[in-house]
Amino acid sequence: MLAKYNIKSVVIPPQKISSNMPPTKDAPGLRTPGIYKIPCECGKVYIGQSGRSVQLRIEEHERHIRLAQPDKSAVAEHSFNQDHIIRL
């Protein structure tokens, strides 16, 4: 019908639902602030909260354990005083 009057039409496909949703591969994971839990071999659990990224705070706990600095982390203090291995 439009060709009769020399009018060209263009078909635009509908927008996909996925284009309105956030990408799943960029999930923040431990790169955001939050609450975290560190279990010990003795059954006790340390629950901490960080305003910085959880990943960074866990790395600090690991460093304090590795460098034997019990005064800088409750997790390091427990590991040092009780001679426990804490798997982060």
Distance bins in CASP14 RR format, pairs under 12 A and 6 or more apart:
PFRMAT RR
TARGET T0000
AUTHOR 0000-0000-0000
RMODE 2
METHOD distances of the structure
MODEL  1
1 7 0 0 0 0 1 0 0 0 0 0 0
1 9 0 0 0 0 1 0 0 0 0 0 0
2 8 1 0 0 1 0 0 0 0 0 0 0
2 9 1 0 1 0 0 0 0 0 0 0 0
2 10 0 0 0 0 0 1 0 0 0 0 0
3 9 0 0 0 0 1 0 0 0 0 0 0
13 19 0 0 0 0 0 1 0 0 0 0 0
14 20 0 0 0 0 0 1 0 0 0 0 0
15 21 0 0 0 0 0 1 0 0 0 0 0
18 24 0 0 0 0 1 0 0 0 0 0 0
22 28 0 0 0 0 0 1 0 0 0 0 0
26 32 0 0 0 0 0 1 0 0 0 0 0
28 34 0 0 0 0 0 1 0 0 0 0 0
28 53 0 0 0 0 1 0 0 0 0 0 0
28 54 0 0 0 0 1 0 0 0 0 0 0
28 55 0 0 0 0 1 0 0 0 0 0 0
29 36 0 0 0 0 0 1 0 0 0 0 0
29 53 0 0 0 0 1 0 0 0 0 0 0
29 54 1 0 0 1 0 0 0 0 0 0 0
29 55 0 0 0 0 1 0 0 0 0 0 0
29 58 0 0 0 0 0 1 0 0 0 0 0
30 36 1 0 0 1 0 0 0 0 0 0 0
30 50 0 0 0 0 0 1 0 0 0 0 0
30 52 0 0 0 0 0 1 0 0 0 0 0
30 53 1 0 0 1 0 0 0 0 0 0 0
30 54 1 0 1 0 0 0 0 0 0 0 0
30 55 1 1 0 0 0 0 0 0 0 0 0
30 56 0 0 0 0 1 0 0 0 0 0 0
30 57 0 0 0 0 1 0 0 0 0 0 0
30 58 1 0 0 1 0 0 0 0 0 0 0
30 59 0 0 0 0 1 0 0 0 0 0 0
30 88 0 0 0 0 0 1 0 0 0 0 0
31 50 0 0 0 0 0 1 0 0 0 0 0
31 52 0 0 0 0 0 1 0 0 0 0 0
31 53 1 0 1 0 0 0 0 0 0 0 0
31 54 1 0 0 1 0 0 0 0 0 0 0
31 55 1 0 1 0 0 0 0 0 0 0 0
31 56 0 0 0 0 1 0 0 0 0 0 0
31 57 0 0 0 0 0 1 0 0 0 0 0
31 58 0 0 0 0 0 1 0 0 0 0 0
31 59 0 0 0 0 0 1 0 0 0 0 0
32 50 0 0 0 0 1 0 0 0 0 0 0
32 51 0 0 0 0 1 0 0 0 0 0 0
32 52 0 0 0 0 1 0 0 0 0 0 0
32 53 1 0 0 1 0 0 0 0 0 0 0
32 54 1 0 0 1 0 0 0 0 0 0 0
32 55 0 0 0 0 1 0 0 0 0 0 0
32 56 0 0 0 0 0 1 0 0 0 0 0
32 57 0 0 0 0 0 1 0 0 0 0 0
33 48 0 0 0 0 0 1 0 0 0 0 0
33 49 0 0 0 0 1 0 0 0 0 0 0
33 50 1 0 1 0 0 0 0 0 0 0 0
33 51 1 1 0 0 0 0 0 0 0 0 0
33 52 1 0 0 1 0 0 0 0 0 0 0
33 53 1 0 0 1 0 0 0 0 0 0 0
33 54 1 0 0 1 0 0 0 0 0 0 0
33 55 0 0 0 0 0 1 0 0 0 0 0
33 56 0 0 0 0 1 0 0 0 0 0 0
33 57 0 0 0 0 1 0 0 0 0 0 0
34 47 0 0 0 0 0 1 0 0 0 0 0
34 48 0 0 0 0 1 0 0 0 0 0 0
34 49 1 0 0 1 0 0 0 0 0 0 0
34 50 1 0 1 0 0 0 0 0 0 0 0
34 51 1 0 0 1 0 0 0 0 0 0 0
34 52 0 0 0 0 1 0 0 0 0 0 0
34 53 0 0 0 0 1 0 0 0 0 0 0
34 54 1 0 1 0 0 0 0 0 0 0 0
34 55 0 0 0 0 0 1 0 0 0 0 0
34 56 0 0 0 0 0 1 0 0 0 0 0
34 57 0 0 0 0 1 0 0 0 0 0 0
34 58 0 0 0 0 0 1 0 0 0 0 0
35 46 0 0 0 0 0 1 0 0 0 0 0
35 47 1 0 0 1 0 0 0 0 0 0 0
35 48 1 0 0 1 0 0 0 0 0 0 0
35 49 1 0 1 0 0 0 0 0 0 0 0
35 50 0 0 0 0 1 0 0 0 0 0 0
35 51 0 0 0 0 1 0 0 0 0 0 0
35 54 0 0 0 0 1 0 0 0 0 0 0
35 57 0 0 0 0 0 1 0 0 0 0 0
36 45 0 0 0 0 0 1 0 0 0 0 0
36 46 0 0 0 0 1 0 0 0 0 0 0
36 47 1 0 0 1 0 0 0 0 0 0 0
36 48 1 0 1 0 0 0 0 0 0 0 0
36 49 1 0 0 1 0 0 0 0 0 0 0
36 50 1 0 0 1 0 0 0 0 0 0 0
36 51 0 0 0 0 0 1 0 0 0 0 0
36 52 0 0 0 0 0 1 0 0 0 0 0
36 53 0 0 0 0 0 1 0 0 0 0 0
36 54 1 0 1 0 0 0 0 0 0 0 0
36 55 0 0 0 0 1 0 0 0 0 0 0
36 56 0 0 0 0 0 1 0 0 0 0 0
36 57 1 0 0 1 0 0 0 0 0 0 0
36 58 1 0 0 1 0 0 0 0 0 0 0
36 59 0 0 0 0 0 1 0 0 0 0 0
36 60 0 0 0 0 0 1 0 0 0 0 0
36 61 0 0 0 0 1 0 0 0 0 0 0
36 75 0 0 0 0 0 1 0 0 0 0 0
36 88 0 0 0 0 1 0 0 0 0 0 0
37 43 0 0 0 0 0 1 0 0 0 0 0
37 44 0 0 0 0 0 1 0 0 0 0 0
37 45 1 0 1 0 0 0 0 0 0 0 0
37 46 1 0 0 1 0 0 0 0 0 0 0
37 47 1 0 1 0 0 0 0 0 0 0 0
37 48 1 0 0 1 0 0 0 0 0 0 0
37 49 0 0 0 0 0 1 0 0 0 0 0
37 54 0 0 0 0 0 1 0 0 0 0 0
37 57 0 0 0 0 0 1 0 0 0 0 0
37 58 0 0 0 0 0 1 0 0 0 0 0
37 61 0 0 0 0 0 1 0 0 0 0 0
37 75 0 0 0 0 0 1 0 0 0 0 0
37 86 0 0 0 0 0 1 0 0 0 0 0
37 88 0 0 0 0 0 1 0 0 0 0 0
38 44 0 0 0 0 1 0 0 0 0 0 0
38 45 1 0 0 1 0 0 0 0 0 0 0
38 46 1 0 1 0 0 0 0 0 0 0 0
38 47 1 0 0 1 0 0 0 0 0 0 0
38 48 1 0 0 1 0 0 0 0 0 0 0
38 50 0 0 0 0 0 1 0 0 0 0 0
38 54 0 0 0 0 0 1 0 0 0 0 0
38 57 0 0 0 0 1 0 0 0 0 0 0
38 58 1 0 0 1 0 0 0 0 0 0 0
38 60 0 0 0 0 0 1 0 0 0 0 0
38 61 1 0 0 1 0 0 0 0 0 0 0
38 62 0 0 0 0 1 0 0 0 0 0 0
38 64 0 0 0 0 0 1 0 0 0 0 0
38 65 0 0 0 0 0 1 0 0 0 0 0
38 73 0 0 0 0 1 0 0 0 0 0 0
38 74 0 0 0 0 1 0 0 0 0 0 0
38 75 1 0 1 0 0 0 0 0 0 0 0
38 76 0 0 0 0 0 1 0 0 0 0 0
38 78 0 0 0 0 1 0 0 0 0 0 0
38 79 0 0 0 0 0 1 0 0 0 0 0
38 84 0 0 0 0 0 1 0 0 0 0 0
38 86 1 0 0 1 0 0 0 0 0 0 0
38 87 0 0 0 0 1 0 0 0 0 0 0
38 88 1 0 0 1 0 0 0 0 0 0 0
39 45 1 0 1 0 0 0 0 0 0 0 0
39 46 1 0 0 1 0 0 0 0 0 0 0
39 47 0 0 0 0 0 1 0 0 0 0 0
39 75 0 0 0 0 0 1 0 0 0 0 0
39 78 0 0 0 0 0 1 0 0 0 0 0
39 84 0 0 0 0 0 1 0 0 0 0 0
39 85 0 0 0 0 0 1 0 0 0 0 0
39 86 1 0 0 1 0 0 0 0 0 0 0
39 87 1 0 0 1 0 0 0 0 0 0 0
39 88 0 0 0 0 1 0 0 0 0 0 0
40 46 1 0 0 1 0 0 0 0 0 0 0
40 47 0 0 0 0 0 1 0 0 0 0 0
40 61 0 0 0 0 0 1 0 0 0 0 0
40 65 0 0 0 0 0 1 0 0 0 0 0
40 74 0 0 0 0 0 1 0 0 0 0 0
40 75 0 0 0 0 1 0 0 0 0 0 0
40 76 0 0 0 0 0 1 0 0 0 0 0
40 77 0 0 0 0 0 1 0 0 0 0 0
40 78 1 0 0 1 0 0 0 0 0 0 0
40 79 1 0 0 1 0 0 0 0 0 0 0
40 81 0 0 0 0 0 1 0 0 0 0 0
40 82 0 0 0 0 1 0 0 0 0 0 0
40 83 0 0 0 0 0 1 0 0 0 0 0
40 84 1 0 1 0 0 0 0 0 0 0 0
40 85 0 0 0 0 1 0 0 0 0 0 0
40 86 1 0 1 0 0 0 0 0 0 0 0
40 87 0 0 0 0 1 0 0 0 0 0 0
40 88 0 0 0 0 0 1 0 0 0 0 0
41 78 0 0 0 0 0 1 0 0 0 0 0
41 79 0 0 0 0 1 0 0 0 0 0 0
41 82 0 0 0 0 1 0 0 0 0 0 0
41 83 0 0 0 0 0 1 0 0 0 0 0
41 84 1 0 1 0 0 0 0 0 0 0 0
41 85 1 0 1 0 0 0 0 0 0 0 0
41 86 1 0 0 1 0 0 0 0 0 0 0
41 87 1 0 0 1 0 0 0 0 0 0 0
42 78 0 0 0 0 1 0 0 0 0 0 0
42 79 0 0 0 0 0 1 0 0 0 0 0
42 81 0 0 0 0 0 1 0 0 0 0 0
42 82 1 0 0 1 0 0 0 0 0 0 0
42 83 0 0 0 0 0 1 0 0 0 0 0
42 84 1 0 1 0 0 0 0 0 0 0 0
42 85 0 0 0 0 1 0 0 0 0 0 0
42 86 0 0 0 0 1 0 0 0 0 0 0
43 78 0 0 0 0 0 1 0 0 0 0 0
43 82 0 0 0 0 0 1 0 0 0 0 0
43 84 0 0 0 0 1 0 0 0 0 0 0
43 86 0 0 0 0 0 1 0 0 0 0 0
43 87 0 0 0 0 0 1 0 0 0 0 0
44 74 0 0 0 0 0 1 0 0 0 0 0
44 75 0 0 0 0 0 1 0 0 0 0 0
44 78 1 0 0 1 0 0 0 0 0 0 0
44 79 0 0 0 0 0 1 0 0 0 0 0
44 82 0 0 0 0 1 0 0 0 0 0 0
44 84 0 0 0 0 1 0 0 0 0 0 0
44 86 0 0 0 0 1 0 0 0 0 0 0
45 74 0 0 0 0 0 1 0 0 0 0 0
45 75 0 0 0 0 0 1 0 0 0 0 0
45 78 0 0 0 0 0 1 0 0 0 0 0
45 86 0 0 0 0 0 1 0 0 0 0 0
46 57 0 0 0 0 0 1 0 0 0 0 0
46 58 0 0 0 0 0 1 0 0 0 0 0
46 61 0 0 0 0 1 0 0 0 0 0 0
46 65 0 0 0 0 0 1 0 0 0 0 0
46 73 0 0 0 0 1 0 0 0 0 0 0
46 74 1 0 0 1 0 0 0 0 0 0 0
46 75 1 0 1 0 0 0 0 0 0 0 0
46 76 0 0 0 0 0 1 0 0 0 0 0
46 77 0 0 0 0 0 1 0 0 0 0 0
46 78 1 0 0 1 0 0 0 0 0 0 0
46 79 0 0 0 0 1 0 0 0 0 0 0
46 84 0 0 0 0 0 1 0 0 0 0 0
46 86 0 0 0 0 1 0 0 0 0 0 0
46 88 0 0 0 0 0 1 0 0 0 0 0
47 54 0 0 0 0 0 1 0 0 0 0 0
47 74 0 0 0 0 0 1 0 0 0 0 0
47 75 0 0 0 0 0 1 0 0 0 0 0
48 54 0 0 0 0 1 0 0 0 0 0 0
48 57 1 0 0 1 0 0 0 0 0 0 0
48 58 0 0 0 0 1 0 0 0 0 0 0
48 60 0 0 0 0 0 1 0 0 0 0 0
48 61 0 0 0 0 1 0 0 0 0 0 0
48 73 0 0 0 0 0 1 0 0 0 0 0
48 74 0 0 0 0 1 0 0 0 0 0 0
48 75 0 0 0 0 1 0 0 0 0 0 0
49 57 0 0 0 0 1 0 0 0 0 0 0
50 56 1 0 0 1 0 0 0 0 0 0 0
50 57 1 0 1 0 0 0 0 0 0 0 0
50 58 0 0 0 0 1 0 0 0 0 0 0
50 59 0 0 0 0 0 1 0 0 0 0 0
50 60 0 0 0 0 1 0 0 0 0 0 0
50 61 0 0 0 0 0 1 0 0 0 0 0
50 73 0 0 0 0 0 1 0 0 0 0 0
51 57 0 0 0 0 1 0 0 0 0 0 0
52 58 0 0 0 0 0 1 0 0 0 0 0
52 59 0 0 0 0 0 1 0 0 0 0 0
52 60 0 0 0 0 1 0 0 0 0 0 0
53 59 0 0 0 0 1 0 0 0 0 0 0
53 60 0 0 0 0 0 1 0 0 0 0 0
54 60 0 0 0 0 0 1 0 0 0 0 0
54 61 0 0 0 0 0 1 0 0 0 0 0
54 88 0 0 0 0 0 1 0 0 0 0 0
55 61 0 0 0 0 0 1 0 0 0 0 0
55 62 0 0 0 0 0 1 0 0 0 0 0
55 88 0 0 0 0 0 1 0 0 0 0 0
56 62 0 0 0 0 0 1 0 0 0 0 0
56 63 0 0 0 0 0 1 0 0 0 0 0
57 63 0 0 0 0 0 1 0 0 0 0 0
57 64 0 0 0 0 0 1 0 0 0 0 0
57 72 0 0 0 0 0 1 0 0 0 0 0
57 73 0 0 0 0 1 0 0 0 0 0 0
57 74 0 0 0 0 0 1 0 0 0 0 0
57 75 0 0 0 0 0 1 0 0 0 0 0
57 88 0 0 0 0 0 1 0 0 0 0 0
58 64 0 0 0 0 0 1 0 0 0 0 0
58 65 0 0 0 0 0 1 0 0 0 0 0
58 73 0 0 0 0 0 1 0 0 0 0 0
58 75 0 0 0 0 1 0 0 0 0 0 0
58 86 0 0 0 0 0 1 0 0 0 0 0
58 87 0 0 0 0 0 1 0 0 0 0 0
58 88 1 0 1 0 0 0 0 0 0 0 0
59 65 0 0 0 0 0 1 0 0 0 0 0
59 66 0 0 0 0 0 1 0 0 0 0 0
59 73 0 0 0 0 0 1 0 0 0 0 0
59 75 0 0 0 0 0 1 0 0 0 0 0
59 88 0 0 0 0 1 0 0 0 0 0 0
60 66 0 0 0 0 0 1 0 0 0 0 0
60 67 0 0 0 0 0 1 0 0 0 0 0
60 69 0 0 0 0 1 0 0 0 0 0 0
60 72 1 0 0 1 0 0 0 0 0 0 0
60 73 1 0 0 1 0 0 0 0 0 0 0
60 74 0 0 0 0 0 1 0 0 0 0 0
60 75 0 0 0 0 1 0 0 0 0 0 0
60 76 0 0 0 0 1 0 0 0 0 0 0
60 88 0 0 0 0 0 1 0 0 0 0 0
61 67 0 0 0 0 0 1 0 0 0 0 0
61 69 0 0 0 0 0 1 0 0 0 0 0
61 70 0 0 0 0 0 1 0 0 0 0 0
61 72 0 0 0 0 1 0 0 0 0 0 0
61 73 1 0 1 0 0 0 0 0 0 0 0
61 74 0 0 0 0 1 0 0 0 0 0 0
61 75 1 0 1 0 0 0 0 0 0 0 0
61 76 1 0 0 1 0 0 0 0 0 0 0
61 77 0 0 0 0 0 1 0 0 0 0 0
61 78 0 0 0 0 0 1 0 0 0 0 0
61 79 0 0 0 0 1 0 0 0 0 0 0
61 86 1 0 0 1 0 0 0 0 0 0 0
61 87 0 0 0 0 0 1 0 0 0 0 0
61 88 1 0 0 1 0 0 0 0 0 0 0
62 69 0 0 0 0 0 1 0 0 0 0 0
62 72 0 0 0 0 0 1 0 0 0 0 0
62 73 0 0 0 0 1 0 0 0 0 0 0
62 75 0 0 0 0 1 0 0 0 0 0 0
62 76 0 0 0 0 1 0 0 0 0 0 0
62 79 0 0 0 0 0 1 0 0 0 0 0
62 86 0 0 0 0 1 0 0 0 0 0 0
62 87 0 0 0 0 0 1 0 0 0 0 0
62 88 1 0 1 0 0 0 0 0 0 0 0
63 69 1 0 0 1 0 0 0 0 0 0 0
63 72 0 0 0 0 1 0 0 0 0 0 0
63 73 0 0 0 0 1 0 0 0 0 0 0
63 75 0 0 0 0 0 1 0 0 0 0 0
63 76 0 0 0 0 1 0 0 0 0 0 0
63 88 0 0 0 0 0 1 0 0 0 0 0
64 70 1 0 0 1 0 0 0 0 0 0 0
64 71 0 0 0 0 1 0 0 0 0 0 0
64 72 1 0 1 0 0 0 0 0 0 0 0
64 73 1 1 0 0 0 0 0 0 0 0 0
64 74 0 0 0 0 1 0 0 0 0 0 0
64 75 1 0 0 1 0 0 0 0 0 0 0
64 76 1 1 0 0 0 0 0 0 0 0 0
64 77 0 0 0 0 1 0 0 0 0 0 0
64 78 0 0 0 0 0 1 0 0 0 0 0
64 79 0 0 0 0 1 0 0 0 0 0 0
64 80 0 0 0 0 1 0 0 0 0 0 0
64 86 0 0 0 0 0 1 0 0 0 0 0
64 88 0 0 0 0 0 1 0 0 0 0 0
65 72 0 0 0 0 1 0 0 0 0 0 0
65 73 1 0 0 1 0 0 0 0 0 0 0
65 74 0 0 0 0 0 1 0 0 0 0 0
65 75 1 0 0 1 0 0 0 0 0 0 0
65 76 1 0 1 0 0 0 0 0 0 0 0
65 77 0 0 0 0 1 0 0 0 0 0 0
65 78 0 0 0 0 1 0 0 0 0 0 0
65 79 1 0 1 0 0 0 0 0 0 0 0
65 80 1 0 0 1 0 0 0 0 0 0 0
65 81 0 0 0 0 0 1 0 0 0 0 0
65 83 0 0 0 0 0 1 0 0 0 0 0
65 84 0 0 0 0 0 1 0 0 0 0 0
65 85 0 0 0 0 1 0 0 0 0 0 0
65 86 1 0 0 1 0 0 0 0 0 0 0
65 87 0 0 0 0 0 1 0 0 0 0 0
65 88 0 0 0 0 1 0 0 0 0 0 0
66 72 0 0 0 0 0 1 0 0 0 0 0
66 73 0 0 0 0 0 1 0 0 0 0 0
66 75 0 0 0 0 0 1 0 0 0 0 0
66 76 0 0 0 0 1 0 0 0 0 0 0
66 79 0 0 0 0 1 0 0 0 0 0 0
66 80 0 0 0 0 0 1 0 0 0 0 0
66 86 0 0 0 0 0 1 0 0 0 0 0
66 88 0 0 0 0 0 1 0 0 0 0 0
67 73 0 0 0 0 0 1 0 0 0 0 0
67 76 0 0 0 0 1 0 0 0 0 0 0
67 79 0 0 0 0 0 1 0 0 0 0 0
67 80 0 0 0 0 0 1 0 0 0 0 0
68 76 1 0 0 1 0 0 0 0 0 0 0
68 77 0 0 0 0 0 1 0 0 0 0 0
68 79 0 0 0 0 1 0 0 0 0 0 0
68 80 1 0 0 1 0 0 0 0 0 0 0
68 81 0 0 0 0 0 1 0 0 0 0 0
68 83 0 0 0 0 0 1 0 0 0 0 0
69 75 0 0 0 0 0 1 0 0 0 0 0
69 76 1 0 1 0 0 0 0 0 0 0 0
69 77 0 0 0 0 1 0 0 0 0 0 0
69 79 0 0 0 0 0 1 0 0 0 0 0
69 80 0 0 0 0 1 0 0 0 0 0 0
70 76 1 0 1 0 0 0 0 0 0 0 0
70 77 1 1 0 0 0 0 0 0 0 0 0
70 78 0 0 0 0 1 0 0 0 0 0 0
70 79 1 0 0 1 0 0 0 0 0 0 0
70 80 1 0 1 0 0 0 0 0 0 0 0
70 81 1 0 0 1 0 0 0 0 0 0 0
70 82 0 0 0 0 0 1 0 0 0 0 0
70 83 0 0 0 0 0 1 0 0 0 0 0
71 77 1 0 0 1 0 0 0 0 0 0 0
71 80 0 0 0 0 1 0 0 0 0 0 0
71 81 0 0 0 0 0 1 0 0 0 0 0
72 79 0 0 0 0 0 1 0 0 0 0 0
72 80 0 0 0 0 0 1 0 0 0 0 0
73 79 0 0 0 0 1 0 0 0 0 0 0
73 80 0 0 0 0 1 0 0 0 0 0 0
73 81 0 0 0 0 0 1 0 0 0 0 0
73 86 0 0 0 0 0 1 0 0 0 0 0
73 88 0 0 0 0 0 1 0 0 0 0 0
74 80 0 0 0 0 0 1 0 0 0 0 0
74 81 0 0 0 0 0 1 0 0 0 0 0
74 82 0 0 0 0 0 1 0 0 0 0 0
74 86 0 0 0 0 0 1 0 0 0 0 0
75 81 0 0 0 0 0 1 0 0 0 0 0
75 82 0 0 0 0 0 1 0 0 0 0 0
75 84 0 0 0 0 1 0 0 0 0 0 0
75 85 0 0 0 0 0 1 0 0 0 0 0
75 86 1 0 1 0 0 0 0 0 0 0 0
75 87 0 0 0 0 0 1 0 0 0 0 0
75 88 0 0 0 0 1 0 0 0 0 0 0
76 82 0 0 0 0 0 1 0 0 0 0 0
76 84 0 0 0 0 0 1 0 0 0 0 0
76 86 0 0 0 0 1 0 0 0 0 0 0
76 88 0 0 0 0 0 1 0 0 0 0 0
77 84 0 0 0 0 0 1 0 0 0 0 0
77 86 0 0 0 0 0 1 0 0 0 0 0
78 84 1 0 0 1 0 0 0 0 0 0 0
78 85 0 0 0 0 0 1 0 0 0 0 0
78 86 1 0 0 1 0 0 0 0 0 0 0
79 85 1 0 0 1 0 0 0 0 0 0 0
79 86 1 0 1 0 0 0 0 0 0 0 0
79 87 0 0 0 0 0 1 0 0 0 0 0
79 88 0 0 0 0 0 1 0 0 0 0 0
80 86 0 0 0 0 0 1 0 0 0 0 0
END
